[in-house]
Amino acid sequence: MPGSSAISVQNVSKTFGDTTVLRDVSREFEEGRVHGIVGNNGSGKTVLMKCVCGFLPPSKGRILVRGRQVGRDMDFPDDTGIIIETPGFLPNLTGLKNLELLASLRRRVDKQGIRETIRRVGLDPDSKKPVGKYSLGMRQRLGIAQAIMENPSILILDEPFNGLDKNGVAHMREVIKGLREQGKTIILASHNQMDIDELCDTVCEMDAGVMTMVK
């Protein structure tokens, strides 16, 4: 339900050697809303998302997902779908086979569910084309399918429309609107102001590791 906090970022800083990438970032991301993060490359957006996902530990501060601290109470927040940077897949296998392998790790989605998810993002589950022959846009669609196939309640989407043509972007916006209607909590980083304007309930800006609220 909107109002309660799904993700709580508390005074988080991150340094790599002498370089400070996040500077005392604090933010409550409410349940059931789409939260946009805008900012140039190098502004700290991706690093913040990696900290939320448990891929990078904060140098200072803490991050709670549903009241549990990432890196202390859990290595990786459960019930979370993620697309950060270019999705990595096995190039010699089909999209369906790649997702079936990933799904076998947690066994939360059956083969029918995987096939439906592939269709939902505009790909053909019966295609024999290996992922190594996919276009960038097809790879991105498969990455989104991977993030949503287990029906997680939280989604962390870093530039999810990268490489998509105009029709692909329009299609994926509709997918994300559908996820919002289901009550998912979504953190979305995008360079495209139209994505942010059309999809996001709240917007904050990252600049040189400092976060400010815009909307």
Secondary structure, 3 states (H helix, E strand, C coil): CCCCEEEEEEEEEEEECCEEEEEEEEEEEECCCEEEEECCCCCCHHHHHHHHHCCCCCCEEEEEECCEEECCCECCCCCEEEECCCCCCCCCCEHHHHHHHHHHHHCCCCHHHHHHHHHHCCCCCCCCCEHHHCCHHHHHHHHHHHHHCCCCCEEEEECCCCCCCHHHHHHHHHHHHHHHHCCCEEEEECCCHHHHHHHCCEEEEEECCEEEECC
